[in-house]
Amino acid sequence: MRILKFLWLISAYTFALYLLAQHWVVIVFLLVTLIGLIRKERYSMAVWYQIDELAAAVFHFEQHRTISGIVGEMAHYERLGYGYLELLVNALFNDDLHCYNQYIKEMKILKFRETL
């Protein structure tokens, strides 16, 4: 089962990158918003957060989650390979606990939604 999920994730991410690379307008938009993300502009952060949620929904079948939160959860439960991925994502965000904090934040939000 794990191998099938791994193959699904690799093929889905590869296909998504292939589709994005086919349109120069998309590449320019993502690069411009990435520059804004590095400068911590609110619009760019919102765009990339939604892209992150979309990727989690499409590739991991998780609703109201992000890739960072999923990686934080899997690394917390010591799933194979996620510890290295957590180190990479944490390094990208320059925060040693980014994935774990995102996981905790998402769990609090999901538990709050259950009470409504």
C-alpha positions as CSV (number, residue, x, y, z in Angstrom):
1,M,0.0,0.0,0.0
2,R,2.8,2.4,0.9
3,I,4.5,1.8,-2.5
4,L,1.3,2.6,-4.3
5,K,0.9,5.8,-2.4
6,F,4.5,6.7,-3.1
7,L,4.1,6.0,-6.8
8,W,0.9,8.1,-6.8
9,L,2.6,11.0,-5.2
10,I,5.7,10.9,-7.5
11,S,3.6,10.7,-10.6
12,A,1.1,13.3,-9.5
13,Y,3.7,15.9,-8.6
14,T,5.6,15.2,-11.8
15,F,2.5,15.6,-13.9
16,A,1.6,18.8,-12.1
17,L,5.0,20.3,-12.7
18,Y,4.9,19.2,-16.3
19,L,1.5,21.0,-16.8
20,L,2.8,24.1,-15.0
21,A,5.9,24.2,-17.1
22,Q,3.9,24.2,-20.4
23,H,2.6,27.7,-19.9
24,W,5.0,30.6,-19.6
25,V,2.3,32.8,-18.1
26,V,2.0,30.5,-15.2
27,I,5.7,30.3,-14.7
28,V,6.0,34.1,-14.7
29,F,3.1,34.4,-12.2
30,L,4.6,31.9,-9.9
31,L,8.0,33.5,-10.0
32,V,6.6,37.0,-9.3
33,T,4.5,35.7,-6.4
34,L,7.6,33.8,-5.2
35,I,9.6,37.0,-5.0
36,G,6.7,38.5,-3.1
37,L,6.7,35.5,-0.8
38,I,10.3,36.0,0.0
39,R,9.6,39.6,0.8
40,K,6.6,38.5,3.0
41,E,4.0,40.4,1.0
42,R,0.4,39.4,2.0
43,Y,-0.9,38.7,-1.4
44,S,1.9,36.4,-2.4
45,M,1.7,34.6,0.9
46,A,-2.0,34.1,0.4
47,V,-1.5,32.8,-3.2
48,W,1.2,30.3,-2.1
49,Y,-0.8,29.2,0.9
50,Q,-3.7,28.3,-1.4
51,I,-1.4,26.5,-3.8
52,D,-0.1,24.6,-0.8
53,E,-3.7,23.6,0.3
54,L,-4.6,22.7,-3.3
55,A,-1.6,20.4,-3.5
56,A,-2.5,18.7,-0.2
57,A,-6.1,18.2,-1.4
58,V,-5.2,16.8,-4.8
59,F,-2.1,14.7,-4.0
60,H,-2.8,13.7,-0.4
61,F,-6.6,13.7,-0.4
62,E,-6.6,15.9,2.7
63,Q,-9.1,18.8,3.2
64,H,-8.1,22.0,4.9
65,R,-4.4,20.8,5.3
66,T,-1.1,22.0,3.9
67,I,1.9,20.0,2.7
68,S,3.9,21.4,5.7
69,G,1.3,20.2,8.1
70,I,1.1,16.7,6.5
71,V,4.9,16.5,6.6
72,G,4.9,17.6,10.2
73,E,2.4,15.0,11.2
74,M,4.1,12.2,9.4
75,A,7.5,13.2,10.8
76,H,6.0,13.4,14.3
77,Y,4.8,9.8,14.0
78,E,8.2,8.9,12.5
79,R,6.9,7.7,9.1
80,L,9.7,6.5,6.8
81,G,11.3,9.3,4.8
82,Y,9.3,12.2,6.3
83,G,12.0,13.2,8.7
84,Y,14.3,14.2,5.8
85,L,11.5,15.9,4.1
86,E,10.7,17.8,7.3
87,L,14.3,19.0,7.5
88,L,14.1,20.3,3.9
89,V,10.9,22.1,4.4
90,N,12.0,23.6,7.7
91,A,15.2,24.8,6.0
92,L,13.2,26.4,3.2
93,F,11.2,28.4,5.8
94,N,14.2,29.0,8.0
95,D,12.3,27.7,11.0
96,D,13.3,24.5,12.8
97,L,9.7,23.7,13.9
98,H,7.8,25.0,10.8
99,C,6.2,21.7,9.9
100,Y,5.4,20.6,13.4
101,N,3.9,24.0,14.3
102,Q,1.8,23.9,11.1
103,Y,0.6,20.5,12.0
104,I,-0.5,21.6,15.5
105,K,-2.2,24.7,14.0
106,E,-4.1,22.6,11.5
107,M,-5.3,20.2,14.2
108,K,-6.5,23.0,16.4
109,I,-8.5,24.5,13.5
110,L,-9.9,21.1,12.5
111,K,-11.0,20.4,16.1
112,F,-12.6,23.8,16.3
113,R,-14.6,23.1,13.1
114,E,-15.9,19.9,14.6
115,T,-17.5,21.9,17.4
116,L,-19.5,24.1,15.1
